[in-house]
Amino acid sequence: MNKDHCKSDFRKSCINKLRFISSYNNLKKDKIIVNKLQEVIETLNAKKILMYIPMDIEVDILPLIHKLRQRGVEVFVPRMEGESFKAVKFRLPLHKKKFGIKEPSNSHLKTKIDLAIVPVVGIDGAGKRIGFGKGMYDRFFYALKQQPTIVFTQRTLCMTHQILSNQYDIQADYIITG
């Protein structure tokens, strides 16, 4: 079996696991993860953070986004553009776009990101991100001149010892799960 097929099977397995788990204890797990994220943010003194608008199987970090904005932290989120995305300032209202993902209106990031909080479907044996298979995060980070500290989030760790990633797949500095 080739690596791409194994990666696809692992992705499907993780998504099924996350869908099953997402119906149990979400609120509790999300609070635990958000508290751990706050600790990382405070330790790193991050002021410009790339986050994400959560989908149903992803950790709900919206309460953290609102809290950080109240504290004057600049929060950016992905806005899909073609094969990748650009980071735009988080602001309301959010609009439902491609793949059912919510996004704010268009703007342009003119600053360096200190920290990026990235949702994962799974993590391979090299500690690299397995996402939904579109490669958007990989393309985004590849294009950055300065790499931020990267934190992966996942409600329940879905990891394999197999190396399924490619050289360009992103790797985390921190992995936070419930």
N, C-alpha and C positions, 0 to 999 in steps of 0.2 A: 504494500500500500504506500503511495507517495505521501510526501509531507503535507501538500495542500489538502489532500483528502483527509488525512489524520486531523489536520487543523480544523477543517470544516466539521468533522464528526465531533471533535472536542467542543467546538463553539456551540453546536446544537445541544449537546449534553449539558453544558453549563447553562444555556438559556432555559432549558427545561427545568433544571434544578432551581434556578432563580425564580422562575414562574411559580413553581410549587411552593418554594419558601416564601415568596412575596405575599402569600395568603396567610402567613402565620408570623406573629410578633414583629411586624414591620416597624411599628412605632417605637418599640423598645430598642431594637437593633439600630434604627436610624439615630435615635438620641445618643446611644453609646458612641457611634461613629462620629456624629457631629461634635460631641465633647472631645474626642481624640483629635479631630481636625482643628478645633479651637486651640488645643494645646500646641500643636505643630505650628499653627499660625502665630501664636504668641511667642513661642520659642524662636522662630525665625524672624519675628518682627516684620512680617510681610504686609506691605501696604498696597500692592497692586496684584490682584489675584484673578487668575482665569478659573472659572467654575463651570458649571453646566446646569441646564434646566433639566431636572430629572424626568425620566420616563418611568413607567410603572415598576419595572424590575430593578431600577437603580435607587441608590440611597437618596432619600429626600433631604437635600441640603438647602431647600428654600428658606427655612427659618434661619439658617446660618447666614445666607446671603443678606437677608433683611437686617439681621443684627450687625453684620460687618458694615453695611452701608450706613447704618445709624452712627457707627463709630468713626465714620469718615474714611473707611478703607475703600479703595476703588475696586469695584467688582466688574469683571468682563466675562462674557459668555460667548460661545460659538454662534456664528451666523453662517449657515451653509452658503457656499459659493462654488458652484461647479463640483470638482472632485475633492475640494477641501473646504475649509471654512476660514473666516476671519474673526478675530476677537473684537467684539463690540461692547460698549458700556451697557451694563444691565440697567434697564429702565422699563417701566410699565407704560402702556399695556404690552402684553406678550401676544404674538400672533401665531396660530398653528400653521406650520409649514410642512415641507416634505417629510415623509416618514412619521408624521404626527408629532414632530418635535416643535416645541414652542420657542419663539425667538423674539427679541425686542426689535424695534425699528433699526434701520441701518445707521451706522456711525463708523468712525475710523479710529483704531488704536494708534496713538502716537507716542507710546511709552513702552518701556521694558517691563515685562511681567516678572514679579519676584517668585511667585508660586503658582503652580497649576494643579488643580484638583480634577482628576480624570476618572470617569467611571470605566470599569472593566467588565467584560463578560467572563474572562478567565485569565489565568497567568500560566505561562509555560515554564519549562525547566530552566530557562535562562533568566527568569524573572521579568519577561517581556509581556506586554499587553496583547491579549487576544480580545478584539472588539467585535463589532457587528459585521466586519468584513469589507467595509468601504474604504478603509485606509485614510480617513479624513484627519484624524489626530496625527498619524505618522507624517503626512504631507505638511500639516501645519507646523509641527515642531522641527521638521527638516529645514523649513524655510526661515526659521528664526536665527538671527545672528548670535543672540545670547540665550542660552538655555536656562529656563527657570528650574527651581526645585520642583520635582514632579511627585505627586501623591496619588496613588491608585486607591479607589474606594470600591467596596463590594459588600453587600449585606452578609454573604457567607462565602468564605474562600472556596473558589473553584480553581484548582491548580493541578497541573500534571507534571511529572518528572521529565517527560519527553520535551525535546526542543523542537517547537513547531514554528517559531518566529523566523522572520527574515532579518537581515542585517539592519534594515531601516526601521523596524518596529521599535516603539519607544519602551523605555525601561524606567521604573520608578526608583525614587530615592527612599520613599516610604510606601508601605502597603497597609491600609487600614480597613479592617473588616469587623463585623459584629461578632 
